[in-house]
Amino acid sequence: MGFFEELSFIANIYIWPIIVFLVNLAMLVWIYRDAKNYNTYPILWVLAAVILNFPLGLILYLLYGRKDPKVVCRHCHNKQSSDLEYCANCGAEMDNREYYA
């Protein structure tokens, strides 16, 4: 076995699994941060993405997990749904007339 054949074998056996692992890890980190930003149970979405694996977990999160925030807090500028009376971040009373575009 020549040098280049051995190098190709090493790349196929060791490097590609590392790349796939890093892509999956990046997806999980993105899902966690995005779900936390939208207040939609980040741990549950990460677990669902791990169980369902890479493409299906991401697709389901994008279809069902992202809910658009409706209002912005005047005090801390936290985006959240319009049905809350108080800000989940700072506790200030919400004025639901200022909708987030």
Backbone as CSV, one residue per row, in Angstrom:
resi,resn,N_x,N_y,N_z,CA_x,CA_y,CA_z,C_x,C_y,C_z
1,MET,0.845,-1.167,0.000,0.000,0.000,0.000,0.895,1.235,0.000
2,GLY,0.632,2.133,-0.972,1.440,3.330,-1.110,1.063,4.391,-0.100
3,PHE,1.865,5.432,-0.085,1.659,6.520,0.876,0.307,7.192,0.676
4,PHE,-0.038,7.513,-0.584,-1.290,8.217,-0.845,-2.514,7.335,-0.590
5,GLU,-2.391,6.048,-0.857,-3.485,5.134,-0.551,-3.704,5.041,0.958
6,GLU,-2.613,5.029,1.699,-2.710,4.984,3.154,-3.304,6.288,3.699
7,LEU,-2.911,7.411,3.115,-3.448,8.704,3.526,-4.946,8.789,3.229
8,SER,-5.364,8.267,2.090,-6.773,8.236,1.747,-7.548,7.346,2.716
9,PHE,-6.984,6.230,3.094,-7.616,5.324,4.050,-7.785,6.006,5.403
10,ILE,-6.767,6.710,5.845,-6.824,7.427,7.126,-7.901,8.512,7.081
11,ALA,-7.986,9.228,5.959,-9.004,10.273,5.827,-10.409,9.680,5.882
12,ASN,-10.606,8.547,5.220,-11.930,7.933,5.209,-12.308,7.362,6.559
13,ILE,-11.380,6.820,7.277,-11.677,6.164,8.545,-11.730,7.147,9.711
14,TYR,-10.859,8.126,9.745,-10.740,8.983,10.932,-11.277,10.405,10.750
15,ILE,-11.062,11.003,9.605,-11.388,12.415,9.451,-12.876,12.637,9.176
16,TRP,-13.503,11.845,8.307,-14.912,12.043,7.998,-15.818,11.856,9.209
17,PRO,-15.622,10.877,10.046,-16.465,10.802,11.252,-16.320,12.012,12.167
18,ILE,-15.125,12.567,12.231,-14.910,13.771,13.048,-15.668,14.948,12.447
19,ILE,-15.648,15.078,11.128,-16.366,16.163,10.464,-17.870,16.011,10.679
20,VAL,-18.398,14.804,10.538,-19.825,14.566,10.763,-20.195,14.876,12.214
21,PHE,-19.360,14.477,13.152,-19.615,14.768,14.561,-19.635,16.272,14.812
22,LEU,-18.693,17.015,14.243,-18.634,18.458,14.462,-19.833,19.173,13.838
23,VAL,-20.290,18.703,12.675,-21.478,19.297,12.051,-22.708,19.042,12.922
24,ASN,-22.851,17.828,13.439,-23.969,17.522,14.343,-23.907,18.353,15.611
25,LEU,-22.717,18.515,16.166,-22.554,19.323,17.374,-22.911,20.781,17.114
26,ALA,-22.489,21.315,15.974,-22.830,22.697,15.619,-24.336,22.861,15.464
27,MET,-24.995,21.856,14.870,-26.450,21.902,14.716,-27.128,21.920,16.084
28,LEU,-26.666,21.093,17.008,-27.272,21.031,18.334,-27.082,22.339,19.101
29,VAL,-25.912,22.929,18.987,-25.653,24.207,19.657,-26.557,25.289,19.070
30,TRP,-26.712,25.292,17.738,-27.570,26.291,17.102,-29.027,26.109,17.526
31,ILE,-29.510,24.870,17.548,-30.887,24.605,17.967,-31.093,25.063,19.407
32,TYR,-30.136,24.784,20.288,-30.276,25.185,21.690,-30.352,26.705,21.816
33,ARG,-29.433,27.407,21.172,-29.418,28.866,21.282,-30.659,29.491,20.652
34,ASP,-31.074,28.963,19.514,-32.237,29.516,18.839,-33.512,29.257,19.641
35,ALA,-33.661,28.047,20.167,-34.841,27.730,20.975,-34.846,28.540,22.262
36,LYS,-33.690,28.780,22.840,-33.613,29.600,24.051,-34.004,31.047,23.740
37,ASN,-33.607,31.534,22.582,-33.958,32.889,22.163,-35.461,33.030,21.964
38,TYR,-36.099,31.987,21.452,-37.536,32.025,21.204,-38.357,31.451,22.354
39,ASN,-37.715,31.130,23.473,-38.388,30.622,24.672,-39.216,29.372,24.377
40,THR,-38.656,28.403,23.662,-39.417,27.208,23.296,-38.718,25.930,23.759
41,TYR,-38.454,25.782,25.027,-37.902,24.569,25.629,-36.642,24.062,24.904
42,PRO,-35.518,24.726,25.069,-34.316,24.353,24.314,-33.806,22.938,24.583
43,ILE,-33.868,22.476,25.827,-33.366,21.135,26.144,-34.188,20.064,25.422
44,LEU,-35.504,20.228,25.398,-36.354,19.251,24.712,-36.062,19.188,23.217
45,TRP,-35.834,20.340,22.602,-35.540,20.335,21.163,-34.183,19.717,20.872
46,VAL,-33.210,19.951,21.740,-31.894,19.324,21.547,-32.008,17.807,21.696
47,LEU,-32.745,17.345,22.705,-32.937,15.904,22.869,-33.667,15.297,21.677
48,ALA,-34.683,15.988,21.167,-35.394,15.493,19.990,-34.470,15.430,18.780
49,ALA,-33.598,16.427,18.627,-32.669,16.427,17.502,-31.636,15.310,17.637
50,VAL,-31.218,14.993,18.864,-30.274,13.893,19.072,-30.946,12.559,18.758
51,ILE,-32.169,12.387,19.236,-32.869,11.124,19.011,-33.201,10.923,17.536
52,LEU,-33.651,11.987,16.871,-34.059,11.878,15.475,-32.902,12.026,14.496
53,ASN,-31.745,12.415,14.981,-30.526,12.574,14.205,-30.560,13.811,13.320
54,PHE,-29.508,13.983,12.532,-29.213,15.263,11.895,-30.323,15.851,11.020
55,PRO,-30.681,15.311,9.900,-31.578,16.092,9.043,-33.007,16.167,9.581
56,LEU,-33.523,15.085,10.118,-34.910,15.072,10.566,-35.114,15.956,11.799
57,GLY,-34.194,15.921,12.742,-34.309,16.766,13.931,-34.275,18.245,13.600
58,LEU,-33.400,18.633,12.692,-33.301,20.029,12.281,-34.549,20.464,11.527
59,ILE,-35.040,19.626,10.629,-36.231,19.968,9.848,-37.444,20.122,10.761
60,LEU,-37.620,19.193,11.696,-38.753,19.303,12.622,-38.659,20.545,13.492
61,TYR,-37.449,20.889,13.930,-37.301,22.095,14.735,-37.665,23.333,13.913
62,LEU,-37.195,23.386,12.681,-37.488,24.549,11.850,-38.984,24.664,11.540
63,LEU,-39.664,23.530,11.387,-41.093,23.562,11.074,-41.966,23.842,12.295
64,TYR,-41.652,23.220,13.440,-42.544,23.283,14.593,-41.961,24.000,15.808
65,GLY,-40.658,24.118,15.908,-40.055,24.646,17.118,-39.923,26.148,17.168
66,ARG,-39.793,26.777,16.025,-39.610,28.224,16.007,-40.956,28.914,16.021
67,LYS,-41.183,29.657,17.060,-42.388,30.463,17.147,-41.953,31.914,17.186
68,ASP,-42.568,32.704,16.345,-42.169,34.103,16.264,-42.543,34.854,17.532
69,PRO,-41.594,35.596,18.081,-41.936,36.429,19.233,-42.874,37.546,18.788
70,LYS,-43.746,37.950,19.673,-44.775,38.914,19.301,-44.500,40.333,19.795
71,VAL,-43.974,40.486,21.011,-43.753,41.819,21.567,-42.338,41.938,22.131
72,VAL,-41.926,43.181,22.333,-40.603,43.474,22.885,-40.791,44.255,24.180
73,CYS,-40.072,43.860,25.220,-40.125,44.567,26.503,-39.482,45.947,26.349
74,ARG,-40.139,46.963,26.905,-39.585,48.326,26.824,-38.316,48.488,27.653
75,HIS,-38.181,47.698,28.706,-37.054,47.877,29.627,-35.801,47.121,29.198
76,CYS,-35.950,45.842,28.853,-34.765,45.028,28.541,-34.709,44.583,27.081
77,HIS,-35.718,44.917,26.292,-35.795,44.586,24.864,-35.809,43.084,24.605
78,ASN,-36.327,42.323,25.562,-36.479,40.879,25.399,-37.698,40.605,24.519
79,LYS,-37.544,39.721,23.516,-38.661,39.373,22.639,-39.410,38.184,23.234
80,GLN,-40.746,38.287,23.318,-41.539,37.188,23.877,-42.968,37.259,23.361
81,SER,-43.747,36.235,23.684,-45.110,36.164,23.173,-45.996,37.212,23.829
82,SER,-47.061,37.550,23.138,-47.920,38.642,23.597,-48.868,38.244,24.724
83,ASP,-48.969,36.964,25.039,-49.901,36.553,26.090,-49.329,36.692,27.501
84,LEU,-48.070,37.060,27.634,-47.469,37.243,28.962,-47.753,38.637,29.486
85,GLU,-48.112,38.723,30.756,-48.381,40.020,31.368,-47.113,40.702,31.859
86,TYR,-46.102,39.889,32.216,-44.843,40.426,32.716,-43.693,39.844,31.912
87,CYS,-42.630,40.607,31.789,-41.457,40.167,31.036,-40.801,38.984,31.747
88,ALA,-40.485,37.941,30.999,-39.839,36.760,31.572,-38.386,37.041,31.931
89,ASN,-37.809,38.086,31.362,-36.404,38.387,31.599,-36.211,39.348,32.775
90,CYS,-36.943,40.459,32.784,-36.710,41.475,33.818,-37.882,41.641,34.784
91,GLY,-39.057,41.091,34.468,-40.206,41.169,35.356,-41.046,42.415,35.204
92,ALA,-40.719,43.285,34.254,-41.498,44.511,34.049,-42.847,44.174,33.419
93,GLU,-43.840,45.024,33.670,-45.156,44.796,33.080,-45.074,45.035,31.574
94,MET,-45.713,44.133,30.820,-45.641,44.210,29.363,-46.748,45.109,28.827
95,ASP,-46.402,45.927,27.843,-47.371,46.717,27.115,-47.538,46.038,25.753
96,ASN,-48.622,45.298,25.594,-48.799,44.460,24.405,-49.240,45.234,23.171
97,ARG,-49.210,46.522,23.218,-49.573,47.311,22.037,-48.385,47.501,21.114
98,GLU,-47.174,47.317,21.595,-45.984,47.479,20.764,-45.565,46.118,20.224
99,TYR,-45.981,45.836,19.033,-45.686,44.535,18.444,-44.351,44.557,17.719
100,TYR,-43.702,43.428,17.770,-42.404,43.249,17.118,-42.642,42.952,15.650
101,ALA,-41.980,43.676,14.774,-42.154,43.448,13.336,-41.169,42.444,12.806
